[in-house]
Amino acid sequence: MEESLLTPNQKAVEGSDNNTRSFLTWRTFKQEVKRIGYIAGPMIPVLSSQYLLQVVSVMMVGHLGELSLASSSLAISLAGVTGLSFLMGLATGLETLCGQAYGAQQYQKLGTLTHTAIFSLILISLPLSLVWINIEKILVFIGQDPLISHEAAKFIIWLVPALFGFAVLQPLVKYYQMQSLVLPMLMSSFVSLVLHVPLCWVLVFKSGLHALGAALAISISIWENVIILWLYMRFSSSCAKTRAPISMDLFKAVGQFFRYAVPSAVMICLEWWSFELLILLSGLLPNPQLETSVLSICLNTISTLYCIPLGVGAAASTRISNELGAGNPEAARVSVAVTMCIAVMETTIVSTTLFGCRHVYGYTFSNEKEVIDYVTFMAPLVCLSIILDSIQGVLSGIARGCGWQHIGAYINLGAFYLWGIPVAATLSFWAKLGGKGLWIGIQCGSFVQTLLLAIITYRINWEQEARDARRRSLDEPFLVENGLI
């Protein structure tokens, strides 16, 4: 490792490396489990609460009738595909830049990058909002029912404030996450969710807005979350080191931000969209109502449970990016080993539990015997999905921590669109396996994705990653002074 990239403490670690080749001792393992758990534990409810805002709203709208339920569900799904997923993906570029900057003790740079991301995502939200405003014409053009399209369009227009709130919220979440400041996020998410329930009830049933009240409630709740996190950042002593003034410096980092944000967004969106495409394909099967209902239940199940590996993956990204930025490749390697062990234990417990409940968990979603029997039949495949999602969720976090999202984007493109979806279509329509064939096909894509991510992770040169992270994080005058550029 290049000496000029290391602090004195890191040089001491480097110098004692020969005596610490058995780095992953039981004591080290326990210490890293505590660090990962400290981040992942709160991140799971933080991520879940964002998902539950939509779930609670749809549940209340469902009591207004079938048209309201169908249109609001369609609108929320479209909002995710055409906007929220893209903004979330772009914000994950900060997991590389902010995490490694924090590890390199470039605290002001972390704050500046956060402002850059907020500014960039707000700008991107402008054309996305235009798409939302004209969504009715798009839905009718692709053959959707005109009445449902009209109601869905009204719903999604009322979600436009949520789009801009989400553009601010996601960078703020990354700002706190990469410093392991999880308690402010947990507090703001809890307050927003608790207030959302009565707010949504009042706006849906008492204000006369009906289904539109649910959209307004989502927007208000997201902005509540933003305001709490922003005030905490501006006034808490915990953020004093990383609190950067809003200045023209934020424009200087735009290029660097998009260099990691765009492949991050592609990586996330390609996977997200592949499952949405699965639901669309199910509508072309001989019994579309049954097939779509069952696949939606399966997708909702894995989406809900995916918050667990997503939280562990966020913890892995934080720890690895921090350690690489600090020039500690061995510590990053330990974080990988520990998070993978946690992922295996978590997925074993969750998948075993779901498999044991396979005869009854269908009743959570439906009372129709045909649907429940089909869900029971699909349960083993759903358990396999949970296993693959848990492992790849952590591997994707490792990829973001290292900064090779572009590789992840290529992997997801090949795994799902060149392999998984063609296999799904072949099994479903040519082999006549129906919805089961669609699910098997998409899991073939997930398996290839997980396998390739695992191979790349196994072959990482951690010393080189640490050097790259230090160069990426340190300011140019420092690099010039030390002869690094």
N, C-alpha and C positions, 0 to 999 in steps of 0.2 A: 504493500500500500504506500502511496506517495506521502512522505513525512509532512510536506507543506499543507496537506489537506486535513491534518489531525490536530486536535487540541492536545495539550500535555496529558490530560487524563486518558484520552483515547490512545496516545502513544504508549502509555503504560500498559493498557490492555493489549495493544499490539505486541509489545515487547514480551509480555508474559504468555503469548499465544502457545508457545511450545509446551508450557506446563498445563495448558487447559484444553487439550485436544478432546478430552472427554467432557466437553462443555455442557452437554445435556445431562447433568446429574439430576438426582431426585429433587435436591434443594432448588436447583435452577428451574426445573420443571414446575414446581409448586409456585415459585415466585412469578413465573411468567403466566401461569394459570390465573393468579390473582390479578395481574395487570390486564389480561385479556377479559376476565370476568368483570372487572371494574368498568370497562368500556362497553362490552357486549350486553351486560345485564340491563343497563338503562336504555341502550340503543334499541333493543327489541321492542319495548313498549313505545318508544318514541316513533319508530317506524310503523308500528301497529296502529298507533293513534291516528296517523295521517290516512291510513286505509280505512279506519273505522268511521271517520267523518263521512265518507261516502256510503258506507254500509248502513249507518244509522239513518241517513237521509233517505236512502232507497227503501228501507223498512217502513218509514213513516209514509212515504209517498205511496207505497203499496196498498195502504188502506183507503186510498182515494179511488181505486178502480184499476182495471186492466190497462186502459189507455195511458193513464198517468204513470203506471209502473213501467210499461213497455217504453214509453218515450223518454222517461228520465233515465232508465237503465241504458238505453241506446245513447243518450246524450253524454252520460258519464263515461261510457266505453269510448266514444269518439273523442271526448276531451283527453282521455288518457293516451289514445293512439296518436292524435294529431297535435298534442301540445305538452301535456304534463310529463310524458315519458321522455320527450326530447329535452325539456328543461332539466329534468332530474339527471339525465345522462350527461348533459353539458356540465352540470355542477360537479359531477364526480371527478372531472379533471383536476379540481382543487385537492383531491385526496393525494395526488402526486406532488403538486407544487406547494401547497400549504403544509402538508405533512413533512416533507423534506426540508422546507424552509424553517419550520419550527425545530426540527432536530438539529439543524445547522445554527440555531440561535439567531436566525435572521427574523426577529419578531415583527419588526415594522413591515417587512416584506409580506408577511402573512396577512396583515391588515390591509395593505394596499391591494394584494391579489383578490381579497374578498370584495373590495369595492369595485375592482375591475370586473369580476364575475357578475356582480349585481347590475352594473351598468350594461354589460354585454347582454345579459339575459332579458333585461327590460327592453332593449332594442329589438331583440329577436321576437319578443312577445307581440310587438306591433303587427308584423305581417301575420303571425299566428292568429291574432284576434280578428283580423279581416277574414281569415278562413272560417273562423267560428261564426262570424256575423252572417256569412253567406252559406252556411252549412245546409240550409233547407234546399237550395237549388242543387247542391251536390248530391244530397240524398235522393231527391226525386229523379235526378239524371241517371243514377245507378240502379233505379228500379225499386226503391223503398216505398212503402205505403205512404201516400200523400198526407194523410191525417197524422200518422205517427211522426212523419218527417217534420210537419209543421210544429207539433208540440215539442219535439226534441230540439228544434231550432230555437224556440222561445226559451227553453230550459238552458241551453248552452250559452245563449247571449247573456243570461244572468250569471253565468259562471266566468265571464270575462274578467271581472275584478279578481276572482280567484287565480286566474292565469298570471296576472301581474304580481299578486301576492306570493304565488309559488316561485316566481322569478327572483324574488328577494329572499324568501324563506330558505330555499335550498342552499345558496352560498352561505347563509348564516349558520345553517346546520353543520356544514363542512368546516366553517370557522371554529365552532366549538368542538366538533368531533376531533379534529386534528390536534387540539390541545388537551384532549381527554377531559374537557370540561362538560361532563355529561349531565350533571345535576340541573343546570339551567334549562337544558333542552327537555329533561324529564318533567320539570316543573311547568314549563310553558305548554308542553303537549298535554299534560294532565288537566291544566286549567282550561285550555281550549276545548278539549273533549267533554269535560264535565259541563261547561257552559253551553256547548253545542246542543246537547240533548234537549233542555227546556227551550232554548232559542229556536231550534228547528220545529219543535212541537207548536210553539206559539205562531211562528210564521206560516206553517203548513195548515193548521186547523183553525186559527183564530184571527189571522190578519186578512183573510180573503185572497191571499196570493196563491193558495193551494200548492200545486207542485212547484211553482216558481219560488215559493218560500224556502224550499229545501235548497235550491241553488243559491239563493241569497244567504242562507245560513252557512253554507260551506264557505262562501266568499268571506263573510264576516269572521268566521272561526279561523281561517287561514291568516287573515290580517291581524287578529288578536295574537296569534302565535308570533307573527313577525314583530309586532310592537313590543311584546315582552322581551324577546331576544335582543332587539335593537337597543332598548333602554338598558338592559343588563350590560350589553357590550359598551355602551357609552359611559356608564356610571359605576360599574363594579370595579373594585380594585383587582379582581382576578384577571381582568382583561387589560390592565394598565400597560403591560409590556407590548401587547400586540395591537393596541388601539392606535391606528394610524389616521391622521387627518385626511379628509377628502380633498385631494389636490389633483393637479394635472398629471402627477406620476401614474395615476391609474390607467391613462391612455398608453403609457410606455409598455405596460405588461399585457396589452390586448393580444398581441401576436403570440406571445408565449402561452397565454391562457388557451387560446383556440387550438394551439398545436397539440394540446392534451385533451381539451374539452370535446373537440369534434370526434376523434376516434372513440372516446369514452361514450359519447351519445350513440354513435353507430353500434358499438358493442352491446349496449343495453337495449336499444330500440329493435335491433334485428331479432333478438331473442323474444322480446315482448310481443312484437308484431307476428311472429311465427305462431304463437298460441292464439292470438286473435284470428289469424287466418284459419286455424283449425276449426273455430266456431263457425266461420263462414262456410267452410267446406261441409260441415255437418248439416247445413241447411239444404244441401243438394242430395242428401241420402233419401232412400225410399220412405222412411218414416221420420221426417225432419223434426217434428215436435218432440218426439221421444229422444232422438239422437242429440238434438241441441240442448235439451233439458239436462240430460245425463252428463254430457261433456261440460256444460256450464257448471254443474255441481262439482265435477272433478276438478275443473279449473279453479273454482272458488276455494276448494279445499286446499290445493297446493299453493294458491296465492296467499291464503291466510297463514299457512304454516311456514311459507317462505320467509316471513319476517324474522324467524329464528336464525337460519343461516345467513340472512342478510345482515343481521346485527353482529354475528360472529365475523362475517367477512369485513364489515366496517371496522371492527376492532383489529382484525389482522392488517388491514390497510393502514390504519393509524399507527400501530406499533412498528410495522416494517418500514413505512416511510420515515417515521421519526428516527429510527435507528440507522437507516441508510443515510439520512441527512446529517446525522451526528458522526458518521464514519465508523459505525460498529457493525460490520458484516456478520460477525458470529452471533450477535444478539438478534439480528434479523432472521438468521437461519433457525435459531431457537424458536422464535415467534411462529415461523412456518410449521415446525414440528408440533408445537403445542396446539395451534389452532386446528391443524388437521386431526389431531387426536380428539379434540373437543367436537369437531364436526362428525367424526365417526360415532362417538358416544351419543351425541344428540340424535342423529338420524336413526340409530339403532333403537333408541327408546321410542321416538315418535312413530316410526314405521311399524314397529311391533305392536304398539298400542292401537294404531289405526287398523291393522290387520285383525287384531283380536276383536275389534268392534265393528267389523265389516258388515255383520248382519243387521246392525241397528243404526249405524250412523246415517244411513240414507233417510231415516225418519226426520232428521234435523231439517231437511230441505223439502220433503214431499210426503203426502199420505197415499199417493198412488202406488199400488202394489207393483205394477209393471216397472215404474221408475225405480222403486226400492230394490227390486230383484236385479235390475240392470246395474245399479250402483254397486250392489254386492258382488256382482260378476266382475266389475271393473276395479274393485278395491285392490287386488294384488298389483295391478298395473300402476295404480295411484301410489301404492307403497314404494314401488320401484322408482317412480318419479321423485318421491320425497328423498330417497337415498341419493339419486343423482343430483338433485337440486341442492342438497345440503353440501355435498362435496364441491360441486362447481361454484356454489355461492362463495365459499371460502377461497377457492382458487382464483376466482375473479377479483376478490378483495386483494389477494397477493399481487395480482397483475397490476391493479391500480396503484398499490403501494410502491411498486418498482417503477412504474411509468411506461409499461409496454402495452397500453390499451390498444394500440394499432394492431398488434399481433392478435389480441383478443377479438377485435373486429373481424379480421380475416377468418379466424377460427369459427366464429358464429355464422358468418356468411356461408362458409363451406359446409359446416355441420348441419345447419337447418335448411338452407335454401338449395344447396346442391345435393344433399343427401336426405335429411329428415323428412321434408315436405314431399319430395317425389316418392319416397318409400311409403309415406302415409297415404298419398293419393292412389298409389298402385295397390296397396293392401285393401284399402277401403272400397274402391270402385271396380278394380279388375279382379281381385281375389274375393270380392263380396264379403269382406269382414266387417263392413259398416264402421260404426264409431270405434269399435275395438281396434280396427286396422288403422284409423287415424291416430289413435293414442299410441299404438305400438310404433308407428312411423316417427312420430315426434320424439318418442323416447330413444329411437335409434339416433336421431340427431343429438339429443342430450348426452347420450353415451359417447359419441364421437367428440363432442365439445369437451366433456369432462376428461376423456383420455388424452386429448391433445394438450389441454391446459396442465394436466398432471405431468406429462412428459417435459413440457417447457419449464415448469417449476422445478422439476428434478434436475434439470441441466443448467440452472441459473449459476452464473459466476458471481457470487455475492461480493467478492472484493471489487470486481469491476463495477457492479451496481452501486456500491458505496462511493467509488470515485466519481461515477457519473452523477450521482445525487448531490455530492458536494459541489461539483462544478455547476450544476443546475441551480443550486440554492444560493451560493455565495455571490456577492456583488462583483461586478466587473473590475473595479479598482483593486479589490483584494486579489483577484485572479491575476491581473497584470503585475501587481507588486511581487507576487510569488512565482512569476514565470510560468503560469498555468495556461495562459492563452497568448 
